[in-house]
Amino acid sequence: MEPEPRKKKKRGYSAHLDGKALVLSHDAPLPDVCMKCGAHDGITRREVIFSWSPVWVRYLIFCIIGVLLQLLMRVRASFVVPLCPSCNARWSHARYATLGSIGALVVALAGASFLQETYPKTRFLGAGMFAVAVLVHFAFVRPRTLPVHHLDENEIAFKNVNEGATKEILQGARRPKAET
């Protein structure tokens, strides 16, 4: 009886550019470089659960079928992001801002529904808070985090990764298999 051949361990991780997006395998043990600013000092690893859904589904979010499609077509994955202490703190502030704006939106909608009969203009409160939540997301949260360009069962693609960090991450990646 012959011994089973040893399986070769995968070395490194896969990484490539797709336009301006950095595409990484989910299991990528990235080098000690901040993905947001390219710093090398005091790198911490932050485990983040990212989610992504097709763009066309996001435009349908304002109707019931859009909410259902968003829940059905959403893909989620955990990824460990290397960050310097400053960028890690900024990421935490963005998370707090997201939770605060969602909480304020819920309170505004509940308040508007309770006060609508007494104060008819409160119906604009929910719409106003929704606009504020969108503004907080695009002006405060997105610049402090890594937006996901695409996500599937094998890879995750990030936008806005620091250029120096991108080069360093690509240098440490294993070579892609030649297509036949």
C-alpha positions in Angstrom: 0.0 0.0 0.0 1.5 3.3 -1.1 1.4 6.3 1.2 -0.9 9.1 0.2 0.9 12.0 -1.4 1.3 15.1 0.8 -0.9 18.0 -0.1 1.0 21.1 -0.8 0.1 24.0 1.5 -0.9 27.2 -0.2 1.7 29.8 0.3 0.8 33.4 0.7 -2.6 34.7 -0.5 -4.1 35.8 -3.7 -4.3 39.5 -4.6 -4.8 41.4 -7.8 -6.2 44.7 -9.0 -9.6 45.0 -10.7 -9.5 48.5 -12.0 -8.9 50.6 -8.9 -10.2 47.9 -6.5 -7.8 45.6 -4.6 -9.2 42.1 -4.8 -8.0 39.7 -2.0 -8.8 36.1 -1.0 -10.8 35.9 2.3 -8.0 34.1 4.1 -5.3 36.7 3.2 -2.7 37.0 6.0 -1.7 40.5 5.0 1.6 42.2 5.8 1.9 44.7 8.7 0.8 47.7 6.7 -2.2 50.0 7.3 -4.7 49.5 4.4 -6.0 53.1 5.0 -2.8 55.2 5.2 0.1 52.8 4.5 1.8 53.2 7.9 3.8 50.4 9.4 4.0 51.3 13.1 1.7 49.8 15.8 -0.4 47.8 13.3 -3.5 46.2 14.9 -5.7 43.7 13.1 -9.4 44.5 13.2 -11.9 41.7 12.3 -14.7 43.2 10.3 -17.8 41.6 8.9 -18.4 43.1 5.4 -21.6 42.8 3.5 -22.3 43.5 -0.2 -25.3 43.3 -2.5 -25.7 44.1 -6.2 -26.0 47.8 -6.9 -29.4 47.5 -8.6 -30.9 46.0 -5.4 -29.7 49.0 -3.4 -31.8 51.3 -5.6 -34.9 49.2 -4.8 -34.5 49.6 -1.0 -37.3 52.2 -0.9 -40.0 49.6 -1.7 -40.9 46.4 0.1 -39.6 44.1 -2.6 -36.3 45.9 -2.5 -35.9 45.2 1.2 -36.6 41.6 0.7 -34.2 41.4 -2.3 -31.6 43.2 -0.1 -31.9 40.5 2.6 -31.9 37.6 0.1 -29.0 38.7 -2.2 -26.7 40.1 0.5 -23.3 38.4 0.8 -21.4 38.7 4.1 -17.8 37.8 4.9 -15.4 38.3 7.8 -12.0 39.8 7.0 -9.1 40.9 9.1 -8.0 44.4 8.2 -4.5 45.7 9.3 -4.8 49.3 10.6 -2.5 51.7 12.4 -3.8 53.0 15.7 -5.0 56.3 14.2 -7.0 54.7 11.4 -8.3 52.1 13.8 -9.7 54.9 16.0 -11.2 56.6 13.0 -12.8 53.3 11.9 -14.3 53.0 15.5 -15.6 56.6 15.2 -17.3 55.8 11.9 -19.0 52.8 13.5 -20.3 54.9 16.4 -21.5 57.5 13.9 -23.4 54.8 11.9 -25.0 53.5 15.1 -25.9 57.0 16.3 -27.4 58.1 13.0 -29.5 54.9 12.7 -30.7 55.4 16.3 -31.5 59.0 15.6 -33.5 58.0 12.5 -35.5 55.4 14.5 -36.3 57.9 17.2 -37.2 60.6 14.6 -39.6 58.2 12.8 -41.2 57.0 16.1 -41.5 60.6 17.3 -43.0 61.8 14.0 -45.6 59.0 14.0 -46.6 59.8 17.6 -46.7 63.6 17.2 -48.2 63.7 13.7 -51.7 64.5 14.8 -50.7 67.3 17.2 -47.8 68.7 15.1 -48.5 68.0 11.3 -45.1 69.2 10.2 -43.3 66.4 12.1 -43.8 64.2 9.1 -40.8 65.9 7.6 -38.7 64.9 10.7 -38.2 61.3 9.4 -37.3 62.5 5.9 -34.9 65.0 7.3 -33.2 62.5 9.6 -33.0 60.0 6.7 -31.1 62.7 4.7 -28.8 63.3 7.7 -28.1 59.5 8.0 -27.2 59.4 4.3 -25.0 62.4 4.6 -23.2 60.9 7.7 -22.6 57.7 5.8 -21.1 59.3 2.7 -19.3 62.3 4.3 -18.1 60.7 7.5 -18.3 56.9 7.5 -17.1 55.9 4.0 -13.8 58.0 4.2 -12.9 56.3 7.5 -13.6 52.7 6.4 -12.9 50.5 3.4 -15.9 50.3 1.0 -16.5 46.9 -0.5 -16.5 47.0 -4.3 -17.5 43.3 -4.7 -17.7 40.3 -2.5 -18.2 36.6 -3.2 -17.5 33.2 -1.6 -13.8 33.4 -2.6 -12.7 37.0 -2.8 -13.4 40.5 -1.5 -12.6 43.7 -3.4 -11.9 46.9 -1.6 -12.0 50.5 -2.9 -9.8 53.3 -1.4 -6.9 51.2 -0.2 -3.8 53.3 0.2 -1.6 53.1 -2.9 1.6 52.2 -1.0 -0.2 49.5 1.0 -1.7 48.1 -2.3 1.8 47.8 -3.8 3.1 46.0 -0.7 0.1 43.7 -0.5 0.5 42.8 -4.2 4.2 42.1 -3.7 3.5 39.6 -0.9 0.8 37.7 -2.9 1.3 34.3 -4.5 1.6 34.3 -8.2 -1.7 33.6 -10.0 -2.1 30.3 -11.8 -1.6 30.5 -15.5 -4.8 30.1 -17.4 -5.0 27.3 -19.9 
